[in-house]
C-alpha cells in the first residue's frame, strides 16, 4: 500500500534554507541610544519563509535548472 501512495504523493526534498528543520534564526539589531547603554543583536527563531515551516519543498523542475544554467553561460 505504501508504494501506491508513493506514486500519488509528490516527492519532497529538504528545504535548502532551513536544512529540513522548518525554522531559522533571524537577528534583530537593537542599537545603542539614550535609554540603552550598549547595542546588541537579539536572535529569534522563526519559521522558515521558504518552506513555510514544513522543512520540505517540492524539488525544482529540471527545465528551470537548465534555463538558469543557460542564462549564466550567456553572461
N, C-alpha and C positions, 0 to 999 in steps of 0.2 A: 504494500500500500504506500509506503514512503516513496517508492520510485515513481508512482503515479503523481504524487504531489510535487515531486521534484521537476517533473515535466511541465506542470501547470504554473507553479510559482516562479517569478523571475529570480535569477541568480543575483545575489548582492555581494559586494566587496566591502572590505573595511574602509571607512572614511579616511582619506589621507590627511585631513586637517586634525582630527582628534585621535587618530590611530585606533579607531573602533571603540573608544571609551564613551563617546557621546557627550563629553564635557571638555572644555578648555579653560585655561586660566587667562584672565584679562587683567592688565594692570591699569590702575587709575592714579594719576598724579595729584597729590594734594600739596601745592606749593607753600613755601614759607610766606607768611603775611603777618599783619599786626596781631592777630589772635592766635597764631601758631608760631612757636619758636624754631621749628625745624620742618622742612618739607619732607614728604615721604611718598612712597608708591605703595598703594594698597592693592593686593592681589585678590581677585574674586573668581570663584569657579562658576561658570555659566554654561548653559547648554550650547553645543556646537551649532553655529549658524549654517554650516554646510550640509549636515545630515539631520538637523532638527532634533538632536539629542538621541537619535536611534543608534548611531555608531556604524551604520551600514548605508551604502548608497548603491544605486544601480551601476553596473560597470559602464565606462564610457564607450560610445559607439566607435567601432574601428574606422568608419568613414570619417568621423570628426577628427580622429587622431591623424589620419592620412592628410586631411586638409590642413591641419595645423603644421605638419611637417613640411608640406609643400610651401606654405607661406613663409616658414622660417628659411627654407632654401632660397626663396626668391629675394630675401632681404640681403 
